[in-house]
Every structure is written in C-alpha cells, then in structure tokens.
Amino acid sequence: MANSTDDHEIQLLLEDLFQHYHYDFRLYARASIKRRLLQARVQLGFGSIAEIRSAVLRDATLLPRLLDFLTVQVSEMFRDPSYFRALREQVIPHLRTYPSLKVWVAGCSNGEELYSLAILFHEEGLARKTMFYATDINPTALKAAQAAVYPLDRVRQFTENHQQSGARSSLSDYYTADYGRAVFDRSLGSQIVFSDHSLVTDAAFGEMHLISCRNVLIYFDRDLQDRAIGLFRESLARRGFLGLGSKESLRFSAHADAFGAFVGKEKIYQRIGA
C-alpha cells in the first residue's frame, strides 16, 4: 500500500536520479510520478520504492527500464486530427513565406507525432526546406523514434486520423508492411535531427518556426511548466508558433503575455512581441 514512507522514498529516489544520473523528475507532478513508480515497483519485482532506489544506484543497467515508467510513451500518428488540420489550413500558409524552416518536436516519445508532422509537411510541399529537431529525455524512446517502426495493428487508427487531418495522400505511401510491422520510409528521416534534451535542465533551441509539445506539460508541476514555456518563448522566432495538447494551456503561465491565441480551440499559439 502507498503511504507516507513511499512519499519519502520517492523524494529520495528522485534526488538520487538527479545527483547520480542527471535525470531531473523532481518537479514533475507528484501524483503522476508516484503512480508510475508504484507500477514500476510491481512490474520490476521490487518490494518497496527503497529497493528500487538501492538497485538503480548499484546497477545502472536498470535505469533505462525505470525511465520507461517515468516517461510517458503513449501517442499515435495524427492524434487529435483537428490539431493537424488546423496546422495544415491555418499555420502552413504562414510558414510557406519563409525560405527555410525549423520545427522542434519536444518530447517526441516514439516518434508518432514527429512523423505525422513530417508527412504533413511533405504533403504541403515544405519538407525539403524544413529541418525537424526531435528531442526526448528517454534514450529508448529516441531509438524507437529513429527506427520508425510501429505494430501494423496500430496503422488502421493512424490512417483514420491522417484522413481526418485533411490528408492529400494515402498513409500507405509512406510505409511498407513487413512481418506485422509498418516500417516508415527512411526518406522521412532525412531532415530530422534526434537529440537527448530535457525541458527541466537544458537550454533553449534557437529560431524555431514551429514548436509542437503536446501532452508533456500535463506531467509537470506549475513551476516546471513555466520553465518549459519560457524555453519555448526563447526558442521561437518572432511570430513563430507553439502547439500544445488539448488539456494544456498558457492561461496561468508567467509567459502568457508573450503569446497570442492563433487557433485557440486547438491550443495553437503565436509568439508576439520582441
């Protein structure tokens, strides 16, 4: 049963992860972290959070398995199709005016959103002049994103989402079915830079025209949300765009005045001011 002892041990574990491995989960929403660590305790076969703490300090090979619990890797291609339709119909016309483009997918997880954007930009004729920067703190997730291989039974939902996003092609144009897997075309990755990056501790990227960070901030506490939004503010070119998840908002952020609602219903904002 979870109790105050768990709370204390969780705090110690998070401090250890930061001090020994430089992964900082200390300002993540505590209820979510607690739930995931209790799942890890059961599934990894430990009797307590203290045992996890002792084991991960002794054996660094346990760290990637623990990170898989602490970082959420749940997404799908063209998730919330109306968001991608809004990008296609309202944001892309502005992006067409630039000679070159930079797009940052922050918290790219296993790559579903990244490749959704790559396909959308390909359909809109912007792929060749766009560099995508895909970042995550989980090295296992980054490796999966680079592989661009997904179970074939997920592709039906991907395809439905793609069509609802205003697709100009068939999703099947971009992958090959192979032994129960969908292997996405390597050419989609030719303009992608993958990088380990933490919204908690790392610095801004410069002069992005679009940052898409969806369903990541909901796992942060208010101070960490503000830090991340400040990074996005610093990283965006003037009049650049920021896309958040459906349950996320800039409403209570200290940086709210740096953004205007561009497609408010879809949580797409535009950088304003100097």
CYANA upper distance limits for C-alpha pairs under 8 A (distance plus 0.5 A):
  2 ALA  CA      6 ASP  CA      6.38
  2 ALA  CA      7 ASP  CA      8.49
  2 ALA  CA     38 LEU  CA      8.28
  3 ASN  CA      7 ASP  CA      7.11
  4 SER  CA      8 HIS  CA      6.81
  5 THR  CA      9 GLU  CA      6.65
  6 ASP  CA     10 ILE  CA      6.40
  6 ASP  CA     48 SER  CA      8.24
  6 ASP  CA     49 ILE  CA      6.86
  7 ASP  CA     11 GLN  CA      6.84
  7 ASP  CA     34 LYS  CA      8.17
  8 HIS  CA     12 LEU  CA      6.91
  9 GLU  CA     13 LEU  CA      6.54
  9 GLU  CA     49 ILE  CA      6.50
  9 GLU  CA     50 ALA  CA      6.31
  9 GLU  CA     53 ARG  CA      8.47
 10 ILE  CA     14 LEU  CA      6.63
 10 ILE  CA     34 LYS  CA      7.70
 10 ILE  CA     37 LEU  CA      8.45
 10 ILE  CA     49 ILE  CA      7.09
 11 GLN  CA     15 GLU  CA      6.77
 11 GLN  CA     26 ARG  CA      8.04
 12 LEU  CA     16 ASP  CA      6.67
 12 LEU  CA     53 ARG  CA      8.41
 13 LEU  CA     17 LEU  CA      6.68
 13 LEU  CA     49 ILE  CA      8.30
 13 LEU  CA     50 ALA  CA      8.20
 13 LEU  CA     53 ARG  CA      5.88
 14 LEU  CA     18 PHE  CA      6.81
 14 LEU  CA     24 ASP  CA      7.56
 14 LEU  CA     25 PHE  CA      6.59
 14 LEU  CA     26 ARG  CA      6.29
 15 GLU  CA     19 GLN  CA      6.58
 15 GLU  CA     24 ASP  CA      8.32
 15 GLU  CA     26 ARG  CA      7.57
 16 ASP  CA     20 HIS  CA      6.22
 16 ASP  CA     21 TYR  CA      8.14
 16 ASP  CA     53 ARG  CA      8.19
 16 ASP  CA     57 LEU  CA      8.26
 17 LEU  CA     21 TYR  CA      5.73
 17 LEU  CA     22 HIS  CA      6.80
 17 LEU  CA     23 TYR  CA      6.09
 17 LEU  CA     24 ASP  CA      7.29
 17 LEU  CA     25 PHE  CA      8.50
 18 PHE  CA     22 HIS  CA      4.78
 18 PHE  CA     23 TYR  CA      5.26
 18 PHE  CA     24 ASP  CA      5.39
 18 PHE  CA     25 PHE  CA      8.04
 20 HIS  CA     57 LEU  CA      8.29
 23 TYR  CA    137 ILE  CA      8.46
 24 ASP  CA    200 VAL  CA      7.08
 24 ASP  CA    201 THR  CA      7.87
 25 PHE  CA    200 VAL  CA      8.43
 27 LEU  CA    220 PHE  CA      6.79
 27 LEU  CA    221 ASP  CA      6.23
 27 LEU  CA    223 ASP  CA      7.85
 27 LEU  CA    224 LEU  CA      6.45
 28 TYR  CA     32 SER  CA      8.27
 28 TYR  CA     33 ILE  CA      7.34
 28 TYR  CA    219 TYR  CA      6.28
 28 TYR  CA    220 PHE  CA      4.64
 28 TYR  CA    221 ASP  CA      5.86
 28 TYR  CA    224 LEU  CA      7.71
 29 ALA  CA     33 ILE  CA      6.91
 29 ALA  CA    218 ILE  CA      8.40
 29 ALA  CA    219 TYR  CA      5.83
 29 ALA  CA    220 PHE  CA      5.32
 29 ALA  CA    221 ASP  CA      5.22
 30 ARG  CA     34 LYS  CA      6.43
 30 ARG  CA    221 ASP  CA      8.31
 31 ALA  CA     35 ARG  CA      6.70
 32 SER  CA     36 ARG  CA      6.79
 32 SER  CA    219 TYR  CA      7.28
 33 ILE  CA     37 LEU  CA      6.60
 33 ILE  CA     70 LEU  CA      7.08
 34 LYS  CA     38 LEU  CA      6.64
 35 ARG  CA     39 GLN  CA      6.86
 36 ARG  CA     40 ALA  CA      6.68
 36 ARG  CA     69 PHE  CA      6.30
 36 ARG  CA     70 LEU  CA      6.69
 37 LEU  CA     41 ARG  CA      6.56
 37 LEU  CA     49 ILE  CA      7.93
 37 LEU  CA     69 PHE  CA      7.46
 37 LEU  CA     70 LEU  CA      7.64
 38 LEU  CA     42 VAL  CA      7.02
 38 LEU  CA     49 ILE  CA      8.02
 39 GLN  CA     43 GLN  CA      6.61
 39 GLN  CA     69 PHE  CA      8.24
 40 ALA  CA     44 LEU  CA      6.07
 40 ALA  CA     66 LEU  CA      7.48
 40 ALA  CA     69 PHE  CA      6.77
 41 ARG  CA     45 GLY  CA      6.53
 41 ARG  CA     46 PHE  CA      5.49
 41 ARG  CA     47 GLY  CA      7.21
 41 ARG  CA     48 SER  CA      6.89
 41 ARG  CA     49 ILE  CA      6.96
 41 ARG  CA     52 ILE  CA      7.48
 42 VAL  CA     46 PHE  CA      6.69
 42 VAL  CA     47 GLY  CA      8.02
 46 PHE  CA     51 GLU  CA      6.62
 46 PHE  CA     52 ILE  CA      6.94
 47 GLY  CA     51 GLU  CA      7.06
 48 SER  CA     52 ILE  CA      7.26
 49 ILE  CA     53 ARG  CA      6.77
 50 ALA  CA     54 SER  CA      6.73
 51 GLU  CA     55 ALA  CA      6.56
 52 ILE  CA     56 VAL  CA      6.54
 53 ARG  CA     57 LEU  CA      6.82
 54 SER  CA     58 ARG  CA      6.83
 55 ALA  CA     59 ASP  CA      6.41
 55 ALA  CA     62 LEU  CA      8.05
 56 VAL  CA     60 ALA  CA      6.28
 56 VAL  CA     61 THR  CA      8.23
 56 VAL  CA     62 LEU  CA      6.12
 56 VAL  CA     63 LEU  CA      6.62
 59 ASP  CA     63 LEU  CA      8.31
 61 THR  CA     65 ARG  CA      8.39
 62 LEU  CA     66 LEU  CA      6.87
 63 LEU  CA     67 LEU  CA      6.59
 64 PRO  CA     68 ASP  CA      6.85
 64 PRO  CA    138 ASN  CA      8.13
 64 PRO  CA    139 PRO  CA      8.12
 64 PRO  CA    140 THR  CA      7.49
 65 ARG  CA     69 PHE  CA      7.55
 66 LEU  CA     70 LEU  CA      6.91
 67 LEU  CA     71 THR  CA      6.33
 67 LEU  CA    138 ASN  CA      6.97
 68 ASP  CA     72 VAL  CA      7.70
 68 ASP  CA     73 GLN  CA      8.10
 68 ASP  CA    138 ASN  CA      7.84
 68 ASP  CA    140 THR  CA      8.25
 71 THR  CA    138 ASN  CA      7.53
 72 VAL  CA    109 SER  CA      8.05
 73 GLN  CA    109 SER  CA      5.81
 73 GLN  CA    110 ASN  CA      6.99
 73 GLN  CA    141 ALA  CA      7.84
 74 VAL  CA    109 SER  CA      8.12
 75 SER  CA     79 ARG  CA      7.50
 75 SER  CA    109 SER  CA      8.35
 75 SER  CA    110 ASN  CA      8.43
 75 SER  CA    112 GLU  CA      6.93
 75 SER  CA    113 GLU  CA      7.98
 76 GLU  CA    112 GLU  CA      5.88
 76 GLU  CA    113 GLU  CA      7.46
 76 GLU  CA    157 GLN  CA      8.47
 76 GLU  CA    158 PHE  CA      7.01
 77 MET  CA    112 GLU  CA      5.17
 77 MET  CA    113 GLU  CA      6.09
 77 MET  CA    115 TYR  CA      7.84
 77 MET  CA    116 SER  CA      6.04
 77 MET  CA    158 PHE  CA      5.56
 77 MET  CA    161 ASN  CA      7.61
 77 MET  CA    162 HIS  CA      7.94
 78 PHE  CA     84 PHE  CA      7.10
 78 PHE  CA    112 GLU  CA      8.11
 78 PHE  CA    113 GLU  CA      7.00
 78 PHE  CA    116 SER  CA      6.04
 78 PHE  CA    158 PHE  CA      7.04
 78 PHE  CA    161 ASN  CA      5.83
 78 PHE  CA    162 HIS  CA      6.15
 78 PHE  CA    165 SER  CA      7.59
 79 ARG  CA    113 GLU  CA      8.01
 79 ARG  CA    158 PHE  CA      8.40
 79 ARG  CA    161 ASN  CA      7.01
 80 ASP  CA     84 PHE  CA      7.78
 80 ASP  CA    161 ASN  CA      7.87
 81 PRO  CA     85 ARG  CA      6.68
 81 PRO  CA    161 ASN  CA      5.93
 81 PRO  CA    162 HIS  CA      7.35
 81 PRO  CA    164 GLN  CA      6.18
 81 PRO  CA    165 SER  CA      5.08
 82 SER  CA     86 ALA  CA      6.57
 82 SER  CA    164 GLN  CA      7.86
 82 SER  CA    165 SER  CA      6.47
 82 SER  CA    266 GLU  CA      7.75
 83 TYR  CA     87 LEU  CA      6.88
 83 TYR  CA    165 SER  CA      8.18
 83 TYR  CA    266 GLU  CA      5.91
 84 PHE  CA     88 ARG  CA      6.58
 84 PHE  CA    165 SER  CA      5.97
 85 ARG  CA     89 GLU  CA      6.50
 85 ARG  CA    164 GLN  CA      8.19
 85 ARG  CA    165 SER  CA      5.01
 85 ARG  CA    166 GLY  CA      6.29
 86 ALA  CA     90 GLN  CA      5.95
 86 ALA  CA     91 VAL  CA      7.37
 86 ALA  CA    263 VAL  CA      7.79
 86 ALA  CA    266 GLU  CA      7.81
 87 LEU  CA     91 VAL  CA      5.18
 87 LEU  CA     92 ILE  CA      6.44
 88 ARG  CA     92 ILE  CA      5.78
 88 ARG  CA     93 PRO  CA      8.33
 88 ARG  CA    120 LEU  CA      7.81
 88 ARG  CA    124 GLU  CA      8.23
 88 ARG  CA    166 GLY  CA      8.18
 89 GLU  CA     93 PRO  CA      7.53
 90 GLN  CA     94 HIS  CA      8.02
 91 VAL  CA     95 LEU  CA      6.98
 91 VAL  CA    241 PHE  CA      8.37
 92 ILE  CA     96 ARG  CA      6.60
 92 ILE  CA    124 GLU  CA      8.32
 93 PRO  CA     97 THR  CA      7.83
 94 HIS  CA     98 TYR  CA      8.43
 95 LEU  CA    101 LEU  CA      7.95
 95 LEU  CA    209 HIS  CA      8.00
 96 ARG  CA    126 LEU  CA      7.81
 99 PRO  CA    129 LYS  CA      7.67
100 SER  CA    129 LYS  CA      5.42
100 SER  CA    130 THR  CA      6.48
101 LEU  CA    129 LYS  CA      6.56
101 LEU  CA    130 THR  CA      5.03
101 LEU  CA    131 MET  CA      6.76
101 LEU  CA    208 MET  CA      7.89
101 LEU  CA    209 HIS  CA      6.65
102 LYS  CA    130 THR  CA      6.17
102 LYS  CA    131 MET  CA      5.45
102 LYS  CA    132 PHE  CA      6.48
102 LYS  CA    133 TYR  CA      8.02
102 LYS  CA    207 GLU  CA      7.83
102 LYS  CA    208 MET  CA      5.43
102 LYS  CA    209 HIS  CA      5.97
102 LYS  CA    210 LEU  CA      7.30
103 VAL  CA    130 THR  CA      7.66
103 VAL  CA    131 MET  CA      6.75
103 VAL  CA    132 PHE  CA      5.28
103 VAL  CA    133 TYR  CA      6.59
103 VAL  CA    208 MET  CA      6.25
103 VAL  CA    209 HIS  CA      6.47
103 VAL  CA    210 LEU  CA      5.35
103 VAL  CA    211 ILE  CA      6.27
103 VAL  CA    212 SER  CA      8.26
104 TRP  CA    132 PHE  CA      6.33
104 TRP  CA    133 TYR  CA      5.15
104 TRP  CA    134 ALA  CA      6.54
104 TRP  CA    135 THR  CA      8.25
104 TRP  CA    208 MET  CA      7.19
104 TRP  CA    210 LEU  CA      6.88
104 TRP  CA    211 ILE  CA      5.20
104 TRP  CA    212 SER  CA      6.81
105 VAL  CA    113 GLU  CA      8.26
105 VAL  CA    114 LEU  CA      6.80
105 VAL  CA    132 PHE  CA      7.82
105 VAL  CA    133 TYR  CA      6.61
105 VAL  CA    134 ALA  CA      5.42
105 VAL  CA    135 THR  CA      6.93
105 VAL  CA    211 ILE  CA      6.45
105 VAL  CA    212 SER  CA      5.49
105 VAL  CA    213 CYS  CA      6.50
106 ALA  CA    134 ALA  CA      6.75
106 ALA  CA    135 THR  CA      5.73
106 ALA  CA    136 ASP  CA      7.05
106 ALA  CA    211 ILE  CA      7.67
106 ALA  CA    212 SER  CA      6.84
106 ALA  CA    213 CYS  CA      5.48
107 GLY  CA    134 ALA  CA      7.99
107 GLY  CA    135 THR  CA      6.08
107 GLY  CA    136 ASP  CA      5.04
107 GLY  CA    137 ILE  CA      7.92
107 GLY  CA    213 CYS  CA      6.90
107 GLY  CA    214 ARG  CA      8.45
107 GLY  CA    216 VAL  CA      7.16
108 CYS  CA    112 GLU  CA      8.14
108 CYS  CA    113 GLU  CA      7.31
108 CYS  CA    114 LEU  CA      6.92
108 CYS  CA    134 ALA  CA      6.26
108 CYS  CA    135 THR  CA      6.15
108 CYS  CA    136 ASP  CA      6.17
108 CYS  CA    142 LEU  CA      8.10
108 CYS  CA    145 ALA  CA      8.17
108 CYS  CA    213 CYS  CA      8.42
109 SER  CA    136 ASP  CA      6.79
109 SER  CA    138 ASN  CA      8.19
109 SER  CA    141 ALA  CA      5.75
109 SER  CA    142 LEU  CA      7.18
109 SER  CA    145 ALA  CA      7.47
110 ASN  CA    141 ALA  CA      5.41
110 ASN  CA    142 LEU  CA      6.87
110 ASN  CA    143 LYS  CA      8.34
110 ASN  CA    144 ALA  CA      5.80
110 ASN  CA    145 ALA  CA      4.88
110 ASN  CA    148 ALA  CA      8.44
111 GLY  CA    115 TYR  CA      6.63
111 GLY  CA    141 ALA  CA      8.44
111 GLY  CA    142 LEU  CA      8.19
111 GLY  CA    144 ALA  CA      7.79
111 GLY  CA    145 ALA  CA      4.76
111 GLY  CA    146 GLN  CA      7.99
111 GLY  CA    148 ALA  CA      7.41
112 GLU  CA    116 SER  CA      6.70
112 GLU  CA    145 ALA  CA      8.12
113 GLU  CA    117 LEU  CA      6.78
114 LEU  CA    118 ALA  CA      6.75
114 LEU  CA    134 ALA  CA      7.52
115 TYR  CA    119 ILE  CA      6.47
115 TYR  CA    188 LEU  CA      7.67
116 SER  CA    120 LEU  CA      6.64
117 LEU  CA    121 PHE  CA      6.54
118 ALA  CA    122 HIS  CA      6.62
118 ALA  CA    127 ALA  CA      7.35
118 ALA  CA    132 PHE  CA      8.45
118 ALA  CA    188 LEU  CA      6.84
119 ILE  CA    123 GLU  CA      6.63
119 ILE  CA    174 TYR  CA      8.43
119 ILE  CA    188 LEU  CA      7.84
120 LEU  CA    124 GLU  CA      6.73
120 LEU  CA    167 ALA  CA      8.15
121 PHE  CA    125 GLY  CA      6.64
121 PHE  CA    126 LEU  CA      5.51
121 PHE  CA    127 ALA  CA      5.58
122 HIS  CA    126 LEU  CA      6.31
122 HIS  CA    127 ALA  CA      5.15
122 HIS  CA    128 ARG  CA      8.36
123 GLU  CA    167 ALA  CA      8.15
123 GLU  CA    168 ARG  CA      6.55
123 GLU  CA    169 SER  CA      7.58
126 LEU  CA    130 THR  CA      6.82
127 ALA  CA    191 GLN  CA      8.32
128 ARG  CA    191 GLN  CA      8.16
130 THR  CA    191 GLN  CA      7.39
131 MET  CA    191 GLN  CA      5.65
131 MET  CA    192 ILE  CA      6.49
131 MET  CA    193 VAL  CA      8.04
132 PHE  CA    191 GLN  CA      6.60
132 PHE  CA    192 ILE  CA      5.11
132 PHE  CA    193 VAL  CA      6.65
133 TYR  CA    192 ILE  CA      6.34
133 TYR  CA    193 VAL  CA      5.39
133 TYR  CA    194 PHE  CA      6.55
133 TYR  CA    195 SER  CA      7.88
134 ALA  CA    192 ILE  CA      7.42
134 ALA  CA    193 VAL  CA      6.60
134 ALA  CA    194 PHE  CA      5.34
134 ALA  CA    195 SER  CA      6.76
135 THR  CA    142 LEU  CA      7.90
135 THR  CA    194 PHE  CA      6.41
135 THR  CA    195 SER  CA      5.40
135 THR  CA    196 ASP  CA      6.02
135 THR  CA    197 HIS  CA      5.94
135 THR  CA    198 SER  CA      8.50
136 ASP  CA    141 ALA  CA      7.81
136 ASP  CA    142 LEU  CA      6.95
136 ASP  CA    195 SER  CA      7.44
136 ASP  CA    196 ASP  CA      5.89
136 ASP  CA    197 HIS  CA      5.96
136 ASP  CA    198 SER  CA      7.19
137 ILE  CA    196 ASP  CA      5.86
137 ILE  CA    197 HIS  CA      5.96
137 ILE  CA    198 SER  CA      5.95
138 ASN  CA    142 LEU  CA      6.91
138 ASN  CA    196 ASP  CA      7.88
139 PRO  CA    143 LYS  CA      6.67
139 PRO  CA    196 ASP  CA      7.49
140 THR  CA    144 ALA  CA      6.81
141 ALA  CA    145 ALA  CA      6.62
142 LEU  CA    146 GLN  CA      6.71
142 LEU  CA    194 PHE  CA      7.53
142 LEU  CA    195 SER  CA      8.17
142 LEU  CA    196 ASP  CA      8.17
143 LYS  CA    147 ALA  CA      6.82
144 ALA  CA    148 ALA  CA      6.93
144 ALA  CA    149 VAL  CA      7.82
145 ALA  CA    149 VAL  CA      8.38
146 GLN  CA    189 GLY  CA      8.08
146 GLN  CA    194 PHE  CA      8.00
148 ALA  CA    183 VAL  CA      6.70
148 ALA  CA    184 PHE  CA      6.02
149 VAL  CA    181 ARG  CA      7.00
149 VAL  CA    182 ALA  CA      6.13
149 VAL  CA    183 VAL  CA      5.09
149 VAL  CA    184 PHE  CA      6.73
150 TYR  CA    154 ARG  CA      7.71
150 TYR  CA    155 VAL  CA      8.31
150 TYR  CA    181 ARG  CA      6.13
150 TYR  CA    182 ALA  CA      5.74
150 TYR  CA    183 VAL  CA      7.21
151 PRO  CA    155 VAL  CA      7.79
151 PRO  CA    180 GLY  CA      6.70
151 PRO  CA    181 ARG  CA      5.07
151 PRO  CA    182 ALA  CA      6.55
152 LEU  CA    156 ARG  CA      8.39
152 LEU  CA    177 ALA  CA      7.60
152 LEU  CA    180 GLY  CA      5.66
152 LEU  CA    181 ARG  CA      5.02
152 LEU  CA    182 ALA  CA      5.63
153 ASP  CA    180 GLY  CA      8.05
154 ARG  CA    158 PHE  CA      7.01
155 VAL  CA    159 THR  CA      6.42
155 VAL  CA    182 ALA  CA      7.87
156 ARG  CA    160 GLU  CA      6.83
157 GLN  CA    161 ASN  CA      6.67
158 PHE  CA    162 HIS  CA      6.60
159 THR  CA    163 GLN  CA      6.75
159 THR  CA    170 SER  CA      8.40
159 THR  CA    171 LEU  CA      6.47
160 GLU  CA    164 GLN  CA      6.81
161 ASN  CA    165 SER  CA      6.72
162 HIS  CA    166 GLY  CA      7.55
162 HIS  CA    167 ALA  CA      6.28
162 HIS  CA    171 LEU  CA      7.48
163 GLN  CA    167 ALA  CA      5.44
163 GLN  CA    170 SER  CA      8.41
169 SER  CA    173 ASP  CA      7.82
170 SER  CA    174 TYR  CA      8.38
171 LEU  CA    175 TYR  CA      7.84
172 SER  CA    176 THR  CA      7.84
174 TYR  CA    184 PHE  CA      6.23
174 TYR  CA    185 ASP  CA      5.94
175 TYR  CA    182 ALA  CA      6.41
175 TYR  CA    183 VAL  CA      5.74
175 TYR  CA    184 PHE  CA      4.53
175 TYR  CA    185 ASP  CA      5.87
176 THR  CA    182 ALA  CA      6.16
176 THR  CA    183 VAL  CA      5.71
176 THR  CA    184 PHE  CA      6.91
176 THR  CA    185 ASP  CA      7.95
177 ALA  CA    181 ARG  CA      6.20
177 ALA  CA    182 ALA  CA      5.19
177 ALA  CA    183 VAL  CA      6.83
178 ASP  CA    182 ALA  CA      6.72
178 ASP  CA    183 VAL  CA      7.43
184 PHE  CA    188 LEU  CA      8.14
185 ASP  CA    189 GLY  CA      8.30
186 ARG  CA    190 SER  CA      7.41
188 LEU  CA    192 ILE  CA      8.34
197 HIS  CA    202 ASP  CA      6.82
198 SER  CA    202 ASP  CA      5.79
199 LEU  CA    203 ALA  CA      8.36
199 LEU  CA    227 ARG  CA      8.10
199 LEU  CA    228 ALA  CA      6.04
199 LEU  CA    231 LEU  CA      8.14
200 VAL  CA    224 LEU  CA      7.24
200 VAL  CA    227 ARG  CA      7.74
200 VAL  CA    228 ALA  CA      7.56
203 ALA  CA    231 LEU  CA      7.54
204 ALA  CA    231 LEU  CA      5.63
204 ALA  CA    232 PHE  CA      7.57
204 ALA  CA    234 GLU  CA      6.72
204 ALA  CA    235 SER  CA      5.84
205 PHE  CA    231 LEU  CA      8.36
205 PHE  CA    234 GLU  CA      8.15
205 PHE  CA    235 SER  CA      5.37
206 GLY  CA    234 GLU  CA      7.69
206 GLY  CA    235 SER  CA      5.04
206 GLY  CA    236 LEU  CA      7.15
206 GLY  CA    237 ALA  CA      8.04
207 GLU  CA    235 SER  CA      6.03
207 GLU  CA    236 LEU  CA      5.56
207 GLU  CA    237 ALA  CA      4.88
208 MET  CA    235 SER  CA      6.36
208 MET  CA    236 LEU  CA      5.12
208 MET  CA    237 ALA  CA      5.94
208 MET  CA    240 GLY  CA      7.31
209 HIS  CA    236 LEU  CA      6.55
209 HIS  CA    237 ALA  CA      6.22
209 HIS  CA    239 ARG  CA      8.30
209 HIS  CA    240 GLY  CA      5.02
209 HIS  CA    241 PHE  CA      6.62
210 LEU  CA    236 LEU  CA      7.70
210 LEU  CA    240 GLY  CA      6.26
210 LEU  CA    241 PHE  CA      5.18
210 LEU  CA    242 LEU  CA      6.33
210 LEU  CA    243 GLY  CA      8.21
211 ILE  CA    232 PHE  CA      7.76
211 ILE  CA    236 LEU  CA      7.97
211 ILE  CA    241 PHE  CA      6.79
211 ILE  CA    242 LEU  CA      5.35
211 ILE  CA    243 GLY  CA      6.73
212 SER  CA    242 LEU  CA      6.38
212 SER  CA    243 GLY  CA      5.14
212 SER  CA    244 LEU  CA      6.85
213 CYS  CA    217 LEU  CA      8.39
213 CYS  CA    242 LEU  CA      8.18
213 CYS  CA    243 GLY  CA      6.63
213 CYS  CA    244 LEU  CA      5.86
213 CYS  CA    245 GLY  CA      7.65
214 ARG  CA    243 GLY  CA      7.25
214 ARG  CA    244 LEU  CA      5.00
214 ARG  CA    245 GLY  CA      4.55
214 ARG  CA    246 SER  CA      8.25
214 ARG  CA    248 GLU  CA      8.46
215 ASN  CA    219 TYR  CA      8.34
215 ASN  CA    244 LEU  CA      7.45
215 ASN  CA    245 GLY  CA      5.26
215 ASN  CA    246 SER  CA      8.06
215 ASN  CA    247 LYS  CA      7.95
215 ASN  CA    248 GLU  CA      7.69
216 VAL  CA    220 PHE  CA      7.98
216 VAL  CA    245 GLY  CA      8.24
217 LEU  CA    225 GLN  CA      6.29
217 LEU  CA    228 ALA  CA      8.42
217 LEU  CA    248 GLU  CA      7.33
218 ILE  CA    247 LYS  CA      7.86
218 ILE  CA    248 GLU  CA      6.95
220 PHE  CA    224 LEU  CA      6.17
220 PHE  CA    225 GLN  CA      6.22
221 ASP  CA    225 GLN  CA      6.64
222 ARG  CA    226 ASP  CA      6.77
223 ASP  CA    227 ARG  CA      6.87
224 LEU  CA    228 ALA  CA      6.71
225 GLN  CA    229 ILE  CA      6.65
225 GLN  CA    253 SER  CA      8.23
226 ASP  CA    230 GLY  CA      6.50
226 ASP  CA    253 SER  CA      6.30
226 ASP  CA    254 ALA  CA      7.02
226 ASP  CA    255 HIS  CA      7.69
227 ARG  CA    231 LEU  CA      6.82
228 ALA  CA    232 PHE  CA      6.87
229 ILE  CA    233 ARG  CA      6.62
229 ILE  CA    253 SER  CA      8.21
229 ILE  CA    255 HIS  CA      7.33
230 GLY  CA    234 GLU  CA      6.74
230 GLY  CA    255 HIS  CA      6.87
231 LEU  CA    235 SER  CA      6.51
232 PHE  CA    236 LEU  CA      6.55
232 PHE  CA    242 LEU  CA      8.13
233 ARG  CA    255 HIS  CA      8.10
233 ARG  CA    258 ALA  CA      7.63
233 ARG  CA    271 ARG  CA      7.61
236 LEU  CA    240 GLY  CA      5.95
236 LEU  CA    241 PHE  CA      7.81
236 LEU  CA    271 ARG  CA      7.47
237 ALA  CA    271 ARG  CA      8.04
238 ARG  CA    271 ARG  CA      6.37
238 ARG  CA    272 ILE  CA      6.93
238 ARG  CA    273 GLY  CA      7.86
238 ARG  CA    274 ALA  CA      7.59
239 ARG  CA    270 GLN  CA      6.19
239 ARG  CA    271 ARG  CA      5.25
239 ARG  CA    272 ILE  CA      6.23
240 GLY  CA    270 GLN  CA      6.13
240 GLY  CA    271 ARG  CA      5.81
241 PHE  CA    268 ILE  CA      7.36
241 PHE  CA    269 TYR  CA      6.11
241 PHE  CA    270 GLN  CA      4.95
241 PHE  CA    271 ARG  CA      6.66
242 LEU  CA    268 ILE  CA      6.17
242 LEU  CA    269 TYR  CA      5.57
242 LEU  CA    270 GLN  CA      6.67
242 LEU  CA    271 ARG  CA      8.08
243 GLY  CA    266 GLU  CA      8.40
243 GLY  CA    267 LYS  CA      6.41
243 GLY  CA    268 ILE  CA      4.96
243 GLY  CA    269 TYR  CA      6.87
244 LEU  CA    248 GLU  CA      6.53
244 LEU  CA    249 SER  CA      7.68
244 LEU  CA    266 GLU  CA      8.46
244 LEU  CA    267 LYS  CA      5.93
244 LEU  CA    268 ILE  CA      6.97
245 GLY  CA    249 SER  CA      8.47
245 GLY  CA    266 GLU  CA      8.44
245 GLY  CA    267 LYS  CA      7.16
246 SER  CA    266 GLU  CA      7.14
246 SER  CA    267 LYS  CA      6.94
248 GLU  CA    267 LYS  CA      7.96
249 SER  CA    267 LYS  CA      7.42
250 LEU  CA    255 HIS  CA      8.09
250 LEU  CA    256 ALA  CA      5.98
251 ARG  CA    256 ALA  CA      6.81
252 PHE  CA    256 ALA  CA      7.60
255 HIS  CA    259 PHE  CA      8.04
256 ALA  CA    260 GLY  CA      8.44
258 ALA  CA    271 ARG  CA      6.41
258 ALA  CA    272 ILE  CA      5.93
258 ALA  CA    273 GLY  CA      6.77
259 PHE  CA    269 TYR  CA      6.53
259 PHE  CA    270 GLN  CA      5.86
259 PHE  CA    271 ARG  CA      5.07
259 PHE  CA    272 ILE  CA      5.80
260 GLY  CA    269 TYR  CA      6.02
260 GLY  CA    270 GLN  CA      5.74
260 GLY  CA    271 ARG  CA      7.02
260 GLY  CA    272 ILE  CA      6.96
261 ALA  CA    267 LYS  CA      7.94
261 ALA  CA    268 ILE  CA      6.94
261 ALA  CA    269 TYR  CA      5.04
261 ALA  CA    270 GLN  CA      6.85
262 PHE  CA    267 LYS  CA      8.48
262 PHE  CA    268 ILE  CA      6.11
262 PHE  CA    269 TYR  CA      5.33
262 PHE  CA    270 GLN  CA      6.27
263 VAL  CA    267 LYS  CA      6.76
263 VAL  CA    268 ILE  CA      5.55
263 VAL  CA    269 TYR  CA      7.19
264 GLY  CA    268 ILE  CA      6.48
264 GLY  CA    269 TYR  CA      7.65
